[in-house]
Amino acid sequence: MTQAEIIRRALKHDTVLMPGVYDALSARIANQAGFEIIFISGYSVSATALGEPDFGLLSLGDITEATRRVCKNSAAPVIVDADTGYGNALNVRRTVSELLDAGAAGVFLEDQLWPKRCGHMRGKKVVAAEEHANKIRAARDAAKESGRDLFIVARTDARQPLGLDEAIARCKLYKQAGADALFVEAPLSLAELRQIGRELPPPLVANMIERGVTPQLTRKELKKLGFQMIVCPLAGLYAAAKAVTEVYRILKTKETTRRDLDRVLTFDEFNRIIGLQAKYDTEKRYAVE
């Protein structure tokens, strides 16, 4: 069974919650937490690899390198935020090939005009619906011709510039083009989420960003509304940034963390996350007595 098939089966069984990861360490932590599927967030990679906002600055090379590192540290299937595919349908084919080589099981492909921006930012523009449908076809063809399987999520950002009805119509077209799952980005209300769940075929994606423009609901609440794939792309990034900000402020002010050790993992706890004992065991096999 391919990793893409594992994703399809999981979505038929129940609504799946996916955390957003961005590097090898966050991938290890997500796997150890027991998530079935994990998601590489372009927003998070842009922030951590470039120190830049999700504003169309990330390249195929950047996301491919992040994918390679994450997939080497994940037993769970990995779905990658591939933005717009970094160009036209030909670019999408190359994007799919590179990400499959790096270990990806699936991709999100969105219909924004490049350079894109985070789906919860203002000022978004979208390409013609048929142009993006052809990108979905190109992604499916590239995977098939390489003899590999790929889970494709078709995302539309048309809600903001063109309205919800147009976003739903686009998703129907993208499904016909070969998408596995559909994703209307940035609905503004519970009523809009209900409409998406009612009018589009499953599996459907809901994006839960803390304090974003979409109401933040639980997995169970979204399941009742008809969603099968819930992505929380920024929870880990925002939590990590908050923790680092606070501990650096303490270190700068107090010049030590001695009285704030509850804010950090112990040396041994961290080494368990990154598998130090396994390296000791391997080293011992080759030691000279």
Backbone torsions as a table, in degrees:
resi	resn	phi	psi	omega
1	MET	NA	131.3	178.3
2	THR	-75.4	163.4	177.6
3	GLN	-66.4	-31.7	175.4
4	ALA	-64.4	-37.8	177.3
5	GLU	-67.8	-34.7	175.9
6	ILE	-60.0	-41.4	178.0
7	ILE	-63.7	-47.2	-178.7
8	ARG	-59.7	-42.2	179.9
9	ARG	-66.9	-40.7	179.8
10	ALA	-61.2	-40.1	-178.2
11	LEU	-71.5	-27.7	176.0
12	LYS	-74.2	-29.0	-177.2
13	HIS	-78.6	-41.3	-176.1
14	ASP	-166.9	169.8	174.9
15	THR	-76.7	127.7	-172.5
16	VAL	-103.7	137.8	176.3
17	LEU	-104.3	125.5	-178.3
18	MET	-115.9	128.9	173.1
19	PRO	-85.5	152.5	173.1
20	GLY	-86.5	132.4	175.4
21	VAL	-123.8	169.8	-175.3
22	TYR	-148.3	-6.7	178.5
23	ASP	-157.1	-178.4	-176.9
24	ALA	-62.0	-41.7	-177.2
25	LEU	-66.4	-46.7	179.7
26	SER	-65.2	-31.7	176.5
27	ALA	-65.8	-43.9	177.8
28	ARG	-60.6	-44.6	-178.5
29	ILE	-64.3	-42.0	179.1
30	ALA	-63.7	-40.3	177.7
31	ASN	-65.6	-43.0	-179.7
32	GLN	-67.4	-24.4	176.0
33	ALA	-76.4	-14.7	174.2
34	GLY	96.4	17.7	178.9
35	PHE	-69.7	139.9	-178.3
36	GLU	-73.4	-36.9	-176.9
37	ILE	-138.8	143.4	176.5
38	ILE	-125.1	159.5	-172.0
39	PHE	-126.5	128.9	174.1
40	ILE	-88.4	115.7	-177.4
41	SER	-87.5	122.0	177.0
42	GLY	-62.8	-38.3	176.1
43	TYR	-55.2	-47.3	-176.5
44	SER	-70.1	-39.6	178.0
45	VAL	-65.8	-40.7	177.4
46	SER	-59.8	-41.6	-179.2
47	ALA	-69.0	-43.6	-172.9
48	THR	-85.8	-32.8	-178.7
49	ALA	-88.5	-33.0	-176.1
50	LEU	-112.5	-18.8	-172.6
51	GLY	67.9	31.4	-174.9
52	GLU	-127.2	156.7	175.5
53	PRO	-71.6	165.0	178.4
54	ASP	-77.9	82.7	-170.1
55	PHE	-135.0	32.5	178.9
56	GLY	79.0	20.0	-178.3
57	LEU	-95.4	-16.9	-179.0
58	LEU	-75.2	139.8	180.0
59	SER	-106.4	168.2	174.2
60	LEU	-58.5	-40.5	178.8
61	GLY	-61.4	-40.4	179.3
62	ASP	-62.1	-48.8	-175.9
63	ILE	-72.8	-31.7	177.8
64	THR	-66.7	-42.9	179.0
65	GLU	-64.2	-42.2	176.4
66	ALA	-62.2	-40.3	179.4
67	THR	-62.8	-43.6	-179.9
68	ARG	-60.2	-44.3	-178.2
69	ARG	-69.0	-41.2	179.4
70	VAL	-65.4	-47.2	-175.5
71	CYS	-64.7	-30.8	176.5
72	LYS	-68.5	-16.8	-176.9
73	ASN	-117.7	21.2	-178.0
74	SER	-136.3	123.2	170.2
75	ALA	-81.8	-25.1	178.4
76	ALA	-76.1	146.5	175.2
77	PRO	-57.7	145.1	-176.0
78	VAL	-116.1	125.2	173.4
79	ILE	-106.1	135.7	-171.8
80	VAL	-113.2	135.2	171.4
81	ASP	-74.2	103.4	-177.4
82	ALA	-98.7	17.9	178.6
83	ASP	50.8	-127.9	-179.1
84	THR	-92.4	3.6	-172.8
85	GLY	89.0	2.1	174.8
86	TYR	66.3	37.9	175.1
87	GLY	144.2	-145.9	-177.4
88	ASN	-88.1	-166.6	-177.0
89	ALA	-61.2	-34.3	177.6
90	LEU	-66.0	-40.9	176.6
91	ASN	-63.9	-37.4	178.1
92	VAL	-60.7	-42.1	178.3
93	ARG	-59.3	-43.5	178.6
94	ARG	-66.7	-41.6	178.7
95	THR	-57.4	-48.0	179.4
96	VAL	-60.2	-45.2	179.6
97	SER	-60.1	-45.4	-178.9
98	GLU	-65.6	-41.9	-177.6
99	LEU	-72.5	-35.6	173.8
100	LEU	-63.4	-43.6	177.2
101	ASP	-59.2	-33.3	-178.6
102	ALA	-80.3	-9.3	175.7
103	GLY	112.1	4.7	-177.7
104	ALA	-66.6	143.9	174.4
105	ALA	-98.1	-21.3	-178.0
106	GLY	-158.8	169.7	179.1
107	VAL	-140.3	151.0	163.7
108	PHE	-99.7	131.2	175.6
109	LEU	-125.9	126.3	-174.2
110	GLU	-112.9	159.4	-173.9
111	ASP	-99.9	22.6	175.5
112	GLN	-70.2	156.3	170.5
113	LEU	-77.4	131.3	178.5
114	TRP	-79.2	138.8	1.4
115	PRO	-75.2	132.3	-177.9
116	LYS	-81.3	179.5	173.9
117	ARG	-147.6	164.1	178.7
118	CYS	-47.8	138.0	-176.1
119	GLY	-62.5	-16.8	179.0
120	HIS	-101.3	8.0	174.6
121	MET	-92.7	158.5	179.8
122	ARG	-85.0	163.0	174.5
123	GLY	87.0	22.2	-179.0
124	LYS	-76.5	149.5	173.5
125	LYS	-132.2	150.5	-178.6
126	VAL	-122.5	154.5	176.4
127	VAL	-81.5	173.4	176.2
128	ALA	-61.0	143.7	-176.4
129	ALA	-58.7	-42.4	-178.6
130	GLU	-65.8	-32.0	177.1
131	GLU	-62.7	-43.4	179.9
132	HIS	-72.3	-35.4	176.1
133	ALA	-57.4	-39.2	177.7
134	ASN	-67.5	-30.7	175.1
135	LYS	-66.9	-39.2	176.6
136	ILE	-62.7	-43.5	177.6
137	ARG	-61.4	-41.8	-179.7
138	ALA	-63.6	-40.3	178.5
139	ALA	-64.1	-44.3	179.5
140	ARG	-63.7	-44.2	179.9
141	ASP	-62.8	-42.9	-178.0
142	ALA	-61.9	-41.9	178.4
143	ALA	-66.8	-45.5	-177.9
144	LYS	-63.6	-43.6	-178.1
145	GLU	-68.0	-22.8	177.9
146	SER	-87.0	-4.4	-179.3
147	GLY	78.7	19.0	-178.0
148	ARG	-121.9	161.9	-178.2
149	ASP	-102.2	150.3	-178.3
150	LEU	-148.3	131.6	174.8
151	PHE	-90.5	118.6	-173.8
152	ILE	-111.0	123.2	173.2
153	VAL	-104.5	120.7	176.3
154	ALA	-93.0	118.0	-179.4
155	ARG	-107.8	137.2	171.6
156	THR	-116.7	138.0	174.4
157	ASP	-107.2	21.3	-175.6
158	ALA	-74.0	-14.4	-177.9
159	ARG	-55.4	-45.7	-176.3
160	GLN	-69.0	-52.8	-176.1
161	PRO	-82.1	-25.8	-170.7
162	LEU	-124.0	-10.4	178.0
163	GLY	101.5	161.8	-174.2
164	LEU	-67.9	-38.9	-179.2
165	ASP	-60.6	-41.0	177.7
166	GLU	-66.7	-39.1	178.2
167	ALA	-61.1	-42.8	179.0
168	ILE	-65.9	-42.2	178.3
169	ALA	-61.2	-40.9	178.1
170	ARG	-62.4	-43.3	-179.1
171	CYS	-61.0	-38.1	177.7
172	LYS	-62.2	-39.9	177.0
173	LEU	-65.3	-40.9	-178.6
174	TYR	-67.8	-33.0	175.6
175	LYS	-63.4	-43.7	178.4
176	GLN	-62.7	-29.0	-178.7
177	ALA	-78.4	-10.0	175.4
178	GLY	121.3	10.4	178.6
179	ALA	-70.5	142.1	173.9
180	ASP	-77.4	-43.6	-175.7
181	ALA	-133.7	158.9	-176.0
182	LEU	-121.4	145.8	-173.1
183	PHE	-143.8	107.7	171.2
184	VAL	-90.2	112.5	-177.5
185	GLU	-80.1	140.3	168.9
186	ALA	62.3	46.6	167.7
187	PRO	-63.9	152.0	-168.5
188	LEU	-101.9	-6.9	-174.2
189	SER	-155.9	168.0	174.9
190	LEU	-62.1	-37.9	178.9
191	ALA	-61.9	-39.3	179.3
192	GLU	-68.9	-39.5	175.9
193	LEU	-60.7	-42.2	178.2
194	ARG	-61.1	-42.8	-179.8
195	GLN	-63.2	-41.8	178.4
196	ILE	-61.3	-47.3	-179.7
197	GLY	-63.9	-29.6	-178.3
198	ARG	-81.4	-36.0	-169.2
199	GLU	-100.7	-12.5	-178.0
200	LEU	-113.1	149.5	179.7
201	PRO	-78.0	147.9	177.4
202	PRO	-75.1	163.1	-1.5
203	PRO	-80.0	146.4	-178.8
204	LEU	-118.7	146.2	-178.8
205	VAL	-105.8	136.7	170.3
206	ALA	-120.2	136.7	-176.9
207	ASN	-108.6	114.4	-176.8
208	MET	-106.0	100.7	177.5
209	ILE	-106.0	126.7	-179.8
210	GLU	-57.7	121.5	-179.5
211	ARG	62.0	28.0	174.9
212	GLY	-84.3	-167.7	-175.8
213	VAL	-82.9	-16.5	179.8
214	THR	-93.7	138.2	176.9
215	PRO	-55.1	135.1	-178.5
216	GLN	-88.1	109.9	-177.6
217	LEU	-114.3	165.3	177.5
218	THR	-81.9	167.9	176.0
219	ARG	-58.4	-44.8	-178.4
220	LYS	-64.3	-40.0	178.6
221	GLU	-64.3	-41.6	-179.9
222	LEU	-71.7	-33.2	175.5
223	LYS	-59.2	-43.4	179.4
224	LYS	-63.8	-27.7	179.3
225	LEU	-84.0	-5.8	176.0
226	GLY	104.7	17.4	179.8
227	PHE	-101.6	140.7	-177.0
228	GLN	-111.9	-15.3	-176.9
229	MET	-134.6	114.2	-178.6
230	ILE	-111.2	121.4	179.0
231	VAL	-110.4	131.1	175.2
232	CYS	-116.0	80.0	-165.7
233	PRO	-72.6	-23.6	-169.5
234	LEU	-116.7	-1.4	-177.4
235	ALA	-57.5	-47.6	-179.5
236	GLY	-65.7	-42.9	179.8
237	LEU	-62.3	-48.3	-178.3
238	TYR	-66.0	-37.9	178.1
239	ALA	-65.4	-43.5	-179.9
240	ALA	-64.9	-44.0	-179.2
241	ALA	-63.5	-39.1	178.5
242	LYS	-65.4	-44.6	-178.8
243	ALA	-64.2	-43.6	-179.6
244	VAL	-67.2	-42.1	177.9
245	THR	-56.9	-45.9	-177.3
246	GLU	-68.3	-42.1	-177.0
247	VAL	-73.3	-33.0	175.9
248	TYR	-67.8	-36.6	177.2
249	ARG	-63.9	-40.9	176.7
250	ILE	-63.2	-46.1	-178.7
251	LEU	-61.8	-40.7	179.3
252	LYS	-67.6	-40.4	-176.1
253	THR	-78.1	-47.8	-174.3
254	LYS	-93.7	-15.8	-179.3
255	GLU	67.0	15.2	174.8
256	THR	-166.5	155.5	172.7
257	THR	-106.0	15.1	-172.6
258	ARG	-55.7	-37.0	-178.8
259	ARG	-97.6	10.9	-178.7
260	ASP	-131.0	33.1	-175.8
261	LEU	-67.7	-16.9	176.6
262	ASP	-67.7	-14.0	-179.6
263	ARG	-85.8	-9.8	-176.0
264	VAL	-128.1	154.4	172.1
265	LEU	-68.3	157.9	172.4
266	THR	-77.5	164.5	176.7
267	PHE	-55.4	-46.7	-177.9
268	ASP	-68.8	-39.0	179.1
269	GLU	-61.6	-43.6	-179.7
270	PHE	-67.3	-40.2	-179.9
271	ASN	-64.6	-29.3	174.9
272	ARG	-67.5	-37.3	178.2
273	ILE	-61.3	-43.9	-175.2
274	ILE	-92.2	4.8	171.1
275	GLY	75.2	38.9	-178.8
276	LEU	-61.8	-40.5	-176.4
277	GLN	-60.2	-37.1	178.0
278	ALA	-62.2	-35.0	178.0
279	LYS	-70.2	-38.6	174.4
280	TYR	-59.8	-43.7	-178.6
281	ASP	-64.4	-41.9	178.8
282	THR	-67.0	-42.5	178.7
283	GLU	-58.2	-38.8	-177.6
284	LYS	-64.1	-31.6	-179.6
285	ARG	-62.3	-27.4	-174.9
286	TYR	-109.0	6.9	-177.7
287	ALA	-70.3	145.1	176.8
288	VAL	-89.4	121.5	-179.4
289	GLU	-74.9	NA	NA
